Amino acid sequence: MADQKEQRVCAKFCFLLGKTAAETVGMLRQASNDDAFWKSQVYDWFSCFKSGNMSTEDMPRPGRLSTGRNDENIAQIKRAIDEDRRKTIDQLSEERNISWSTVQRILTEGLHMRRVSAKFVPRLLGDDQRENRVNVCRDLKTLTVRQFLTSNNMVIVPHPPYSPDLAPSDFFLFPRMKRSLKGKRFRDVDEVKENTLKALNSIQPQESQHCFEQWQKRWDKCINAHGQYIEGD
């Protein structure tokens, strides 16, 4: 049964092979049963590897990732999330030089946030926010498909803040495009644009129709849940 040093070496090997942290967690758990790293440990090591620190020694060293959940680190993470709510914990850890597990605790315990439709949002909605979500969903239900598509013009529809679970772009479009783009490397911006356009064009009309139908169902779910977040269809 491998000790922690051997497991860190295995994690480094997986990283060099292009495996993700999630894939590495599964492989370590399969190989070592209950002795494999906790998820946060694997992600912390991957953050070190991505920053260029390839050492597998468990020794204090210059440049070690910050593990303190202090006011400065909390403020850094809050600013980063306010700028882009699609940031992943991996990205925040690497950009801010803060360990993966610390970023996770800051988001969940310090900022009381959770991920909904790939975006970080407040974990608990206030009464006014929930009421606004319900009202918007009721307003949307009054719009007919014909109104929405008349003359090929897009009708401006209301959207409550902090509600990616009610935005078709968040719960359908972006995840659908990721299926075609995930894991690929592009030479330049032009190639990114070209492949993004291909991914958009690959979406079939029936997929868009299904998305619109699921959107309408989500309005009902939101209303029935008194404005609470919803996940899945």
Salt bridges, closest charged atoms under 4 A:
GLU57 OE2 - LYS5 NZ 2.99
ASP58 OD1 - ARG64 NH2 3.79
ASP82 OD2 - LYS78 NZ 2.94
ASP82 OD1 - ARG85 NH2 3.78
ASP90 OD2 - LYS50 NZ 3.25
GLU95 OE2 - LYS87 NZ 2.68
GLU109 OE1 - ARG69 NH2 3.39
ASP127 OD1 - ARG130 NH2 2.40
ASP165 OD2 - ARG133 NH2 2.89
ASP170 OD1 - ARG86 NH2 1.95
ASP170 OD2 - LYS119 NZ 3.77
GLU191 OE1 - ARG187 NH1 3.68
GLU194 OE2 - LYS198 NZ 3.51
GLU207 OE1 - ARG176 NE 2.66
ASP220 OD1 - LYS141 NZ 2.80
ASP233 OD1 - ARG218 NE 3.02
